[in-house]
Amino acid sequence: MEFKSDLKGLITLQEAMKLSREENRKNHRRYVNPELVNMMGLLNFDKCFVQAKDCQVWDTDGNVYLDFLGGYGALNLGHNHPEVATAVEKVKDYPNLLQASLNPLAGALAKNLSLLAPADLQYSFFGNSGAEAVEGALKLARAASGREKIVSCEGSFHGKSFGALSVTGREKYRKPFMPLLPVVRFVPYGDVEKAEQALADGDVAALIVEPVQGEGGIIIPPEGYLQRLREICSRYGTYLIIDEIQTGFGRTGRMFACEYEDVSPDIMCVAKSFGGGVMPLAAYIASESVWKKAYGSVDKATLHTSTFGGNSRAAAAGIATMEVICRENIPLQAREKGKYLMEKLKDFQKKYSFVREVRGKGLMIGIEFSQPEKGFLSYLTRGAVEKVAAEYTGSLVAGELLNKYRIITAYTLNNPNVIRLEPPLTVSYEQLDILVDALNRICRKHKSFSSMAISSAKTVLGSMLKNK
């Protein structure tokens, strides 16, 4: 077919910015992921948002919402932080991609990351996503160790690309893509004895672990867990990879969550908030000894590369992000605000029997709810609400928060009974109070989860009828 140079049928940027909610649904249903459209529409999660600043976003009708999801931990500095956006603008005339050179911005970013990272971490490789950082870390560990086996934790989440998925501990995401990487073994999170048994033969390249399991349901390991993993990894010559993709850059109240136990990994993965919520930016950073064993000669220098990794705009965003985090002591803000919110949520938990547990560190908090009773809702919605209740229990609460109180939250991927609270670390105390008040109102109104499900069913039925 001959190429036609006219723009007939193409949507311009200006037109895309003015699409109606139904037009947007239509495009996603036809050209992106139709079942995701159905899932998002069940609880009215498919609103169009057209403006954002700090902790607030606005929809096409001018309604303002509080964002307590924070891009799954990617928005530590809030939406569209002006200093980060300005930094990207400052380098607009730089070559963004020029592989036949050494980018000075990438070099500066690497130095800054090394200064902020745990001791001994020195060499960085830049990419664009957390999964990419994990892929590179696994490759580095294998190349440096000369071993094949990897140990990960049950309930973990490290990404959905092939290697990252191979070490992600939820069967639902792994099963359709089997066989994945061979010789990957899973051990219970928080169980040092099981981890040591997996490493005892001395043939494991790396153990990869999250200091807090985010998608696992905001799971906090026993005190001293990371320290003991560090000890056994050193004992058996296994590299310790700590995944700080969601916990890093202040989220838990420290710059990196592993600092709570003074643990320095051999390799650390970072992403999400690294680019200030403005640019995609990720990295793995490793000790000199690990790096040089894998890539310490000219013929090995290009074994792992990325076209967009360390580009000028992303590097500028990363430099500005770290400057703001340090100057405004963002980790301390997260620690103090997290303590304030946790105290209020613990009081909230005591009031309602279907609130099973509240847990977290800093402003990475999960609220776990009991499973609702099943019943006639299946008949009312042809199984839709019952399916949501079984697989996405947290969505019922998140739906109430969004549709009644204009507060954005979501469930955790590996434990759908848990809603996550990961607001920008710049959130105000007043905004934290608004969230707690909304949660109390929801639970006082419903008294039980079945009541909440009935309320949500109205939204589901409305969405189903609207989408027919």
C-alpha positions in Angstrom: 0.0 0.0 0.0 1.4 3.4 -1.0 1.9 5.8 1.9 -0.3 8.9 1.9 1.2 12.0 3.5 -2.1 13.6 4.4 -3.3 13.6 8.0 -6.8 12.4 7.4 -8.1 10.4 10.3 -5.1 11.1 12.6 -5.8 12.7 15.9 -3.8 15.8 16.6 -2.4 16.6 20.0 -4.9 19.4 20.5 -7.7 17.1 19.6 -6.4 14.4 21.9 -6.3 16.8 24.8 -10.0 17.5 24.3 -11.4 14.0 23.9 -14.5 13.2 25.8 -14.6 10.4 28.3 -16.6 8.2 25.8 -14.3 8.9 22.9 -11.3 8.0 25.2 -13.0 4.7 26.2 -13.7 3.9 22.5 -10.0 4.4 21.5 -8.8 2.2 24.4 -11.4 -0.4 23.7 -10.5 -0.6 20.0 -6.8 0.0 20.0 -5.3 -0.6 23.5 -6.9 -3.1 25.9 -10.7 -3.7 25.8 -10.8 -5.8 28.9 -8.9 -3.2 30.9 -11.6 -0.7 29.8 -14.3 -3.1 31.1 -12.4 -3.6 34.4 -11.8 0.2 35.0 -15.3 1.0 34.1 -16.8 -1.4 36.6 -16.2 1.0 39.5 -16.0 4.2 37.5 -12.2 4.3 37.4 -12.1 5.6 33.9 -12.4 9.3 34.4 -10.4 11.7 32.3 -8.0 13.8 34.2 -6.7 17.0 32.5 -4.7 18.9 35.1 -2.5 18.0 38.0 -0.5 19.9 40.6 1.3 18.5 43.7 -1.4 16.2 45.4 -4.3 17.3 43.4 -5.8 16.4 40.0 -8.7 17.8 38.0 -11.1 15.9 35.8 -12.8 17.2 32.6 -15.7 18.5 34.6 -13.5 20.6 36.9 -13.8 18.4 39.9 -10.7 18.3 42.1 -9.4 15.0 43.6 -6.7 14.1 46.1 -4.2 11.7 44.8 -3.3 9.1 47.5 -2.1 6.6 44.9 0.9 8.7 43.8 1.7 6.8 40.7 2.4 3.6 42.7 5.2 5.5 44.5 6.4 7.4 41.4 5.2 10.8 42.6 7.2 11.4 45.8 7.4 15.1 44.8 3.9 15.3 43.6 2.5 16.0 40.1 4.4 18.3 37.8 6.9 19.6 40.3 8.0 23.0 39.0 11.8 22.5 39.6 11.8 19.2 37.9 9.8 20.5 34.9 12.1 23.5 34.7 15.2 21.3 34.7 13.9 19.4 31.7 13.1 22.7 30.0 16.6 23.9 30.6 18.2 21.1 28.6 15.7 21.3 25.7 18.4 22.3 23.3 20.9 19.6 24.4 21.2 16.5 22.2 18.8 14.2 24.0 20.2 11.1 22.5 23.8 10.9 21.2 25.4 7.6 21.8 28.7 8.6 20.2 29.6 10.6 23.3 29.7 10.5 27.1 26.7 12.5 28.4 27.8 14.9 31.1 24.4 14.9 32.7 24.3 11.1 33.0 27.8 11.2 34.6 26.7 13.9 37.1 23.5 11.9 37.9 25.5 8.7 38.5 27.8 10.6 40.9 24.9 12.0 42.8 23.2 8.6 43.1 26.4 7.1 44.4 26.7 9.8 47.1 23.1 9.2 48.3 23.1 5.4 48.0 24.2 3.0 50.7 28.0 2.6 51.1 30.1 0.9 48.4 27.5 1.3 45.7 29.3 3.2 42.9 28.6 2.2 39.3 25.2 2.9 37.7 23.4 1.8 34.6 20.4 3.9 33.6 17.2 2.7 32.0 13.6 3.8 31.8 11.5 1.5 34.1 11.8 -0.6 37.2 11.5 -3.8 35.3 14.4 -2.7 33.1 16.5 -2.0 36.2 15.7 -5.5 37.5 16.6 -7.1 34.2 19.9 -5.4 34.2 20.6 -6.3 37.9 19.9 -10.0 37.2 22.2 -10.0 34.2 24.9 -8.3 36.2 24.7 -10.8 39.0 24.9 -13.8 36.6 27.8 -12.3 34.7 29.8 -11.4 37.8 29.2 -14.6 39.7 29.4 -17.1 36.9 26.3 -18.8 38.5 22.8 -19.2 37.1 20.4 -19.7 40.0 18.3 -16.8 41.4 16.4 -16.8 44.7 13.4 -14.5 45.2 10.5 -14.2 47.6 6.9 -15.4 47.5 4.5 -12.4 47.2 7.2 -10.3 45.6 6.8 -8.0 42.6 9.7 -7.0 40.4 8.1 -6.2 37.1 6.4 -7.9 34.2 9.1 -8.1 31.5 10.5 -11.6 31.0 13.4 -11.7 33.5 11.7 -9.5 36.1 8.5 -11.6 35.8 10.6 -14.7 36.4 11.5 -13.4 39.9 8.0 -12.0 40.6 6.2 -14.2 43.2 2.6 -14.3 42.1 1.5 -17.3 40.0 -1.3 -15.3 38.3 1.2 -13.2 36.4 3.7 -15.9 35.7 1.6 -18.9 34.6 0.5 -17.6 31.1 4.2 -17.1 30.1 5.8 -20.3 31.3 8.4 -21.4 30.9 10.2 -18.4 32.3 13.9 -18.1 33.3 15.0 -21.5 34.6 16.5 -22.1 38.1 14.6 -19.5 39.9 13.5 -20.5 43.4 11.0 -18.8 45.7 11.2 -18.7 49.5 8.8 -17.2 52.0 9.3 -13.5 52.6 10.7 -12.8 56.1 12.0 -16.3 56.6 15.8 -16.2 56.9 16.1 -20.0 57.5 14.4 -20.8 54.3 16.5 -18.3 52.4 19.7 -19.8 53.9 18.6 -23.3 52.9 18.1 -22.0 49.3 21.7 -20.5 49.3 23.5 -23.3 51.2 24.8 -25.2 48.1 26.8 -22.1 47.2 25.5 -22.0 43.6 23.1 -19.1 43.7 24.0 -16.0 41.7 21.7 -13.6 43.5 19.0 -13.2 46.1 16.6 -10.4 45.2 14.3 -8.8 47.8 12.2 -5.8 48.5 12.7 -4.1 51.9 8.9 -3.7 52.0 6.8 -5.8 49.7 4.6 -3.2 48.0 2.4 -5.2 45.7 2.5 -8.0 48.2 0.2 -5.9 50.3 2.6 -3.5 52.1 4.3 -6.3 54.0 6.9 -5.3 56.6 9.5 -8.1 57.3 10.6 -9.0 60.8 13.2 -6.6 62.4 16.7 -7.6 61.4 15.6 -9.5 58.3 17.7 -7.6 55.8 20.7 -7.7 58.0 20.5 -11.5 58.3 20.0 -11.8 54.5 23.2 -9.7 54.1 25.1 -12.0 56.3 24.0 -15.2 54.6 24.6 -13.8 51.1 28.1 -12.9 52.1 28.7 -16.3 53.6 27.7 -18.2 50.5 29.1 -15.8 47.9 25.6 -14.8 46.7 25.0 -11.2 45.6 22.2 -9.4 47.4 20.0 -7.3 45.2 17.7 -4.9 47.0 14.7 -3.6 45.0 14.1 -0.1 46.1 12.0 0.8 43.1 8.9 1.6 45.2 10.5 2.3 48.5 13.4 4.5 47.4 14.0 8.3 47.6 12.3 8.9 50.9 9.0 6.9 50.6 9.4 4.9 53.8 11.0 7.7 55.9 14.6 7.1 54.9 16.3 7.9 51.6 16.3 4.1 51.0 14.4 1.6 53.2 17.4 -0.7 53.6 19.0 2.1 55.7 16.7 1.2 58.6 19.0 -1.8 59.1 22.2 -0.2 57.8 22.4 -2.8 55.0 24.4 -2.2 51.9 23.4 -4.5 49.0 25.7 -5.6 46.2 23.2 -4.2 43.7 20.3 -1.9 44.2 17.4 -1.1 41.8 15.7 2.3 41.7 13.0 3.8 39.5 9.6 5.4 39.8 10.2 8.6 41.8 13.8 8.8 40.5 12.6 11.0 37.6 10.5 13.2 39.8 7.3 12.0 38.2 8.1 14.0 35.1 10.5 11.7 33.1 10.9 7.9 33.0 14.1 7.1 34.8 15.5 4.0 36.4 18.9 2.5 37.4 20.6 -0.3 39.0 23.7 0.7 41.0 26.4 -1.8 42.0 29.6 -2.0 44.0 32.9 -1.7 42.1 33.9 -5.3 42.6 30.6 -6.7 41.2 30.6 -4.3 38.3 34.2 -5.0 37.3 33.8 -8.8 37.4 31.0 -8.5 34.9 32.0 -5.5 32.7 35.6 -4.7 33.7 37.2 -4.9 30.3 36.8 -3.1 27.0 35.3 -6.1 25.2 32.6 -6.3 27.9 31.8 -2.6 28.2 28.8 -2.9 25.8 27.3 -6.2 26.9 24.3 -4.3 28.4 23.0 -1.1 26.8 19.9 1.0 26.4 19.0 3.5 23.6 17.1 5.9 25.9 19.0 5.1 29.1 20.5 8.2 30.7 19.2 10.6 28.0 19.6 14.3 28.7 16.0 15.1 29.7 15.7 12.1 32.1 19.1 12.8 33.6 18.2 16.5 34.2 15.0 15.4 35.9 16.9 13.0 38.1 19.4 15.6 39.1 16.7 18.1 40.0 14.7 15.5 41.9 17.6 14.5 44.2 18.3 18.2 44.8 14.8 18.9 46.0 14.6 15.7 48.1 17.8 16.6 49.9 17.1 20.3 50.3 13.6 19.8 51.6 14.5 16.7 53.6 11.7 14.7 52.0 12.5 11.5 53.9 12.0 13.2 57.2 8.7 14.6 56.0 7.6 11.1 55.0 8.6 9.7 58.4 6.7 12.4 60.4 3.6 12.5 58.2 3.6 8.7 58.1 3.6 8.5 61.9 0.8 11.0 62.1 -1.3 9.1 59.5 -0.6 5.7 61.0 -1.8 6.8 64.5 -5.1 7.9 63.0 -5.5 4.8 61.0 -4.8 2.5 64.0 -7.7 4.3 65.8 -9.8 3.8 62.6 -8.9 0.0 62.6 -10.1 -0.4 66.2 -13.6 0.9 65.3 -14.5 -1.5 62.5 -14.3 -5.3 62.6 -13.9 -5.7 58.8 -10.6 -3.7 58.8 -8.2 -6.5 59.4 -4.9 -4.6 59.6 -3.2 -1.3 59.0 0.6 -1.5 58.4 3.4 0.3 56.7 6.5 2.6 56.9 6.6 6.3 56.3 4.0 7.1 53.7 3.8 3.6 52.3 0.8 2.3 54.1 -1.7 -0.6 53.4 -5.2 -1.1 54.8 -6.2 -4.8 54.6 -9.9 -5.6 54.6 -11.7 -8.9 55.3 -13.3 -10.7 52.4 -17.0 -9.7 51.9 -19.8 -12.3 52.0 -20.9 -13.5 48.7 -24.6 -13.7 47.7 -27.2 -12.1 45.6 -24.8 -9.5 44.2 -23.7 -12.2 41.7 -27.3 -12.4 40.4 -27.7 -8.6 40.2 -24.6 -8.0 38.2 -24.2 -11.3 36.4 -21.2 -12.1 38.6 -19.4 -8.9 38.1 -19.4 -7.6 41.7 -18.8 -11.0 43.1 -15.8 -11.4 40.8 -14.6 -7.9 41.9 -15.1 -8.8 45.5 -13.1 -12.0 45.2 -10.2 -10.7 43.2 -10.3 -6.9 43.8 -11.8 -6.4 47.3 -9.8 -3.3 47.8 -11.5 -1.8 44.7 -14.8 -1.6 46.6 -13.3 0.7 49.1 -11.2 2.5 46.5 -14.4 3.0 44.4 -16.2 4.6 47.3 -13.2 6.9 48.0 -13.1 7.9 44.3 -16.7 8.3 43.5 -18.1 9.7 46.8 -15.1 11.6 48.2 -12.8 12.2 45.2 -9.8 10.5 46.7 -7.7 8.3 44.4 -6.4 5.0 45.8 -6.0 1.5 44.5 -5.4 -2.1 45.6 -2.1 -3.8 45.7 -1.5 -6.2 42.7 -0.5 -9.3 44.7 -3.0 -8.8 47.5 -6.2 -7.2 46.2 -7.7 -7.1 49.7 -5.3 -4.3 50.5 -5.7 -0.6 49.4 -2.4 1.2 49.3 -1.9 4.8 50.5 1.1 6.2 48.8 0.4 10.0 48.4 3.1 12.4 47.3 5.4 13.0 50.2 4.5 16.7 49.9 1.0 15.9 51.1 -0.3 18.3 53.8 -1.6 17.2 57.2 -4.9 18.7 56.3 -5.1 16.4 53.3 -4.2 13.4 55.5 -7.1 14.3 57.8 -9.5 14.5 54.8 -8.6 10.9 53.9 -9.1 9.6 57.4 -12.4 11.4 57.7 -13.6 9.8 54.4 -12.6 6.3 55.5 -14.5 6.8 58.7 -17.5 8.0 56.9 -17.5 5.0 54.5 -17.2 2.5 57.3 -19.7 4.2 59.6 -22.2 4.2 56.7 -21.8 0.6 55.7 -21.2 -1.2 59.0 -20.3 -4.3 57.0 -18.5 -5.1 53.7 -21.6 -6.6 52.1 -23.3 -3.2 52.5 -20.3 -1.6 50.8 -20.5 -4.1 48.0 -24.2 -3.3 47.5 -23.4 0.4 47.3 -20.6 -0.4 44.8 -23.0 -2.6 42.8 -25.0 0.5 41.9 -21.9 1.9 40.3 -21.2 -1.4 38.5 -24.8 -1.7 37.2 -24.7 1.9 36.0 -21.4 1.3 34.2 -22.6 -1.9 32.6 -25.8 -0.3 31.3 -23.9 2.7 30.1 -21.4 0.6 28.2 -24.0 -1.6 26.5 
